[in-house]
């Protein structure tokens, strides 16, 4: 979770720096749209759905937020599956860019009886309802990656404009693994959901750039 926060903070810093000139001419005001209970870890917006959004809860539930409040019944309840020890848990959610056609969404969470092993899985709606996901529709996209600690899980999921699914995996409090291309930890992974398992894209245009940068700094790898 801490790794995820650091990554978010770094992204915010770069974004703010790049938009400094245009931001000077704007005045942004926060608007409270909802108050989430429990321990929320991410929010997600489904393409084409404008009247509600989705909130993941660390313990393993996904909630529908509509008109500022949760629906009474969770969208998904994976608590029997999810290990939420330490910084582990249900960490992120992303909807497929073609969600309106295929009904797919993706969840990042940790499983197992030990420190919480990292998994990314694809799910479908139950009977096409936007308010209920089908726990039995899981297809593993990535993992499980064995973790030796309950910290630095990462776990964020985002689709890029290239249609690829990007997944951050924390270093598990083992910083040197972030510099080791033989380890999946401390990396941003890129998956192609349209390909069969293990969904590895044929081309990784980032590898040479980031390998060069690591000679001088702690860089983020994008590995396939």
C-alpha positions as CSV (number, residue, x, y, z in Angstrom):
1,X,0.0,0.0,0.0
2,X,2.9,2.4,0.8
3,X,4.5,1.7,-2.5
4,X,1.2,2.5,-4.2
5,X,0.9,5.8,-2.3
6,X,4.5,6.8,-3.2
7,X,3.8,6.0,-6.9
8,X,0.6,8.1,-6.8
9,X,2.5,11.0,-5.1
10,X,5.2,10.9,-7.8
11,X,2.6,10.9,-10.6
12,X,0.9,13.8,-9.0
13,X,4.2,15.7,-8.7
14,X,5.0,15.2,-12.4
15,X,1.5,16.1,-13.5
16,X,1.5,19.3,-11.4
17,X,4.9,20.3,-12.8
18,X,3.8,19.7,-16.4
19,X,0.5,21.7,-15.9
20,X,1.9,24.5,-13.8
21,X,1.4,27.2,-16.5
22,X,-2.2,26.2,-17.3
23,X,-3.1,25.6,-13.7
24,X,-2.1,29.2,-12.8
25,X,-5.1,30.4,-14.8
26,X,-7.5,28.0,-13.1
27,X,-9.2,27.8,-9.7
28,X,-10.2,24.4,-8.7
29,X,-12.8,23.8,-6.0
30,X,-13.3,20.4,-4.3
31,X,-16.8,19.1,-4.3
32,X,-17.8,16.3,-1.9
33,X,-19.8,13.7,-3.9
34,X,-19.8,10.9,-1.4
35,X,-18.6,9.7,2.0
36,X,-17.2,6.1,2.0
37,X,-17.3,3.9,5.1
38,X,-14.9,1.1,5.9
39,X,-11.4,1.2,4.4
40,X,-11.7,2.2,0.7
41,X,-8.7,1.5,-1.5
42,X,-9.8,2.7,-4.9
43,X,-12.6,4.1,-7.0
44,X,-13.5,3.0,-10.6
45,X,-15.8,4.4,-13.2
46,X,-17.4,2.1,-15.8
47,X,-17.4,3.3,-19.4
48,X,-20.8,4.5,-20.4
49,X,-22.2,4.5,-16.8
50,X,-22.8,8.0,-15.6
51,X,-25.0,7.7,-12.6
52,X,-22.8,5.6,-10.3
53,X,-19.2,4.6,-9.6
54,X,-17.6,1.7,-7.7
55,X,-15.5,1.6,-4.5
56,X,-13.2,-1.2,-3.5
57,X,-12.9,-2.0,0.2
58,X,-9.7,-3.4,1.7
59,X,-11.4,-6.4,3.3
60,X,-12.6,-7.6,-0.1
61,X,-15.9,-6.0,-1.0
62,X,-16.8,-3.8,-4.0
63,X,-19.6,-1.3,-3.4
64,X,-21.8,0.7,-5.8
65,X,-21.9,4.4,-4.9
66,X,-25.0,6.1,-6.2
67,X,-26.3,9.5,-5.2
68,X,-23.7,9.8,-2.5
69,X,-24.4,6.6,-0.7
70,X,-23.6,2.9,-1.0
71,X,-26.2,0.5,-2.3
72,X,-27.2,-1.9,0.5
73,X,-25.9,-5.0,-1.2
74,X,-22.2,-5.0,-2.3
75,X,-21.4,-5.4,-6.0
76,X,-18.9,-8.1,-5.1
77,X,-18.0,-9.8,-1.8
78,X,-14.6,-11.6,-2.0
79,X,-13.9,-11.6,1.7
80,X,-13.6,-15.4,1.9
81,X,-10.9,-15.2,-0.7
82,X,-9.0,-12.0,0.1
83,X,-6.2,-11.8,2.6
84,X,-6.2,-8.3,4.0
85,X,-3.2,-8.7,6.4
86,X,-1.1,-5.5,6.8
87,X,-1.1,-3.6,3.6
88,X,-2.7,-6.5,1.7
89,X,-6.3,-6.7,0.6
90,X,-8.6,-5.8,-2.3
91,X,-6.4,-3.0,-3.8
92,X,-7.8,-1.8,-7.1
93,X,-10.4,-2.1,-9.8
94,X,-10.5,-1.2,-13.5
95,X,-13.2,-1.6,-16.2
96,X,-12.4,-2.9,-19.6
97,X,-12.4,-0.2,-22.3
98,X,-15.0,-2.3,-24.1
99,X,-17.1,-2.8,-21.0
100,X,-20.3,-1.9,-22.7
101,X,-19.8,-4.8,-25.1
102,X,-18.1,-7.5,-22.9
103,X,-19.0,-6.6,-19.3
104,X,-15.5,-7.3,-18.1
105,X,-13.8,-5.7,-15.1
106,X,-10.5,-6.4,-13.3
107,X,-9.6,-6.7,-9.7
108,X,-6.2,-6.6,-7.9
109,X,-6.1,-8.4,-4.6
110,X,-4.0,-10.6,-2.3
111,X,-4.8,-14.2,-1.4
112,X,-3.4,-17.1,0.6
113,X,-2.9,-17.8,4.3
114,X,0.5,-16.2,4.7
115,X,1.5,-12.6,3.7
116,X,-1.0,-12.2,0.9
117,X,0.1,-13.2,-2.6
118,X,-0.7,-10.8,-5.4
119,X,-3.3,-11.6,-8.1
120,X,-5.0,-9.8,-10.9
121,X,-8.3,-11.4,-12.1
122,X,-11.0,-10.6,-14.6
123,X,-14.6,-10.9,-13.7
124,X,-18.0,-10.4,-15.5
125,X,-21.3,-9.0,-14.5
126,X,-24.0,-11.3,-13.1
127,X,-26.9,-11.6,-15.6
128,X,-25.8,-8.3,-17.1
129,X,-26.6,-6.2,-14.0
130,X,-24.5,-3.1,-13.4
131,X,-25.1,-3.6,-9.7
132,X,-23.9,-7.1,-9.3
133,X,-20.6,-8.8,-10.3
134,X,-20.2,-12.6,-10.6
135,X,-17.6,-14.0,-8.1
136,X,-17.7,-17.3,-10.0
137,X,-16.5,-15.7,-13.3
138,X,-12.9,-15.2,-12.2
139,X,-10.2,-15.7,-14.7
140,X,-6.6,-15.2,-13.4
141,X,-4.7,-12.7,-15.5
142,X,-1.6,-12.4,-13.4
143,X,-0.1,-14.3,-10.5
144,X,-0.4,-15.4,-7.8
145,X,3.0,-13.8,-7.0
146,X,4.3,-15.1,-3.7
147,X,5.0,-12.4,-1.1
148,X,7.3,-12.7,1.9
149,X,6.0,-9.6,3.8
150,X,2.6,-8.0,4.3
151,X,3.8,-4.6,3.1
152,X,4.5,-2.7,-0.1
153,X,2.0,-4.5,-2.2
154,X,1.3,-1.9,-4.8
155,X,-1.6,-3.2,-6.7
156,X,-3.0,-0.4,-8.8
157,X,-4.8,-1.2,-12.1
158,X,-5.2,1.2,-15.0
159,X,-5.9,0.8,-18.7
160,X,-3.7,2.8,-21.0
161,X,-4.8,4.5,-24.2
162,X,-3.2,1.6,-26.0
163,X,-5.8,-0.8,-24.6
164,X,-3.3,-2.5,-22.4
165,X,-3.8,-3.2,-18.7
166,X,-1.1,-1.8,-16.5
167,X,-0.5,-3.3,-13.0
168,X,1.8,-2.0,-10.3
169,X,3.4,-4.6,-8.1
170,X,5.2,-3.3,-4.9
171,X,8.7,-4.4,-3.9
172,X,7.5,-6.2,-0.8
173,X,10.0,-4.2,1.3
174,X,12.8,-5.7,-0.8
175,X,14.1,-2.6,-2.6
176,X,16.8,-4.4,-4.7
177,X,14.1,-6.5,-6.4
178,X,12.9,-3.4,-8.1
179,X,16.2,-3.3,-9.9
180,X,16.2,-7.0,-10.8
181,X,14.5,-7.8,-14.1
182,X,14.3,-11.5,-13.0
183,X,11.8,-10.5,-10.2
184,X,8.3,-9.4,-10.8
185,X,8.3,-7.2,-7.7
186,X,8.8,-3.4,-7.8
187,X,7.6,-3.2,-11.4
188,X,4.8,-1.9,-13.6
189,X,3.5,-4.9,-15.6
190,X,1.7,-4.5,-18.9
191,X,-0.9,-7.1,-19.9
192,X,-2.8,-7.6,-23.1
193,X,-6.3,-8.9,-22.1
194,X,-7.0,-9.9,-25.7
195,X,-4.2,-12.5,-25.8
196,X,-4.3,-15.9,-24.1
197,X,-2.7,-16.4,-20.7
198,X,-0.1,-15.1,-19.7
199,X,-1.4,-12.1,-21.7
200,X,2.2,-10.9,-22.5
201,X,2.4,-8.2,-25.2
202,X,4.8,-9.0,-28.0
203,X,6.6,-5.7,-27.9
204,X,7.8,-3.8,-24.9
205,X,9.0,-0.4,-26.1
206,X,10.0,0.8,-22.6
207,X,12.5,-1.8,-21.6
208,X,15.6,-0.2,-23.2
209,X,14.8,3.2,-21.9
210,X,14.2,2.2,-18.3
211,X,17.2,-0.2,-18.3
212,X,19.4,2.7,-19.2
213,X,17.9,5.0,-16.5
214,X,18.5,2.5,-13.7
215,X,22.3,3.0,-14.0
216,X,21.8,6.3,-12.1
217,X,18.4,6.2,-10.2
218,X,15.7,4.0,-8.8
219,X,13.6,3.7,-11.9
220,X,10.3,2.0,-12.6
221,X,10.5,-0.9,-15.0
222,X,7.7,-1.8,-17.4
223,X,8.3,-5.5,-18.0
224,X,6.5,-8.1,-20.1
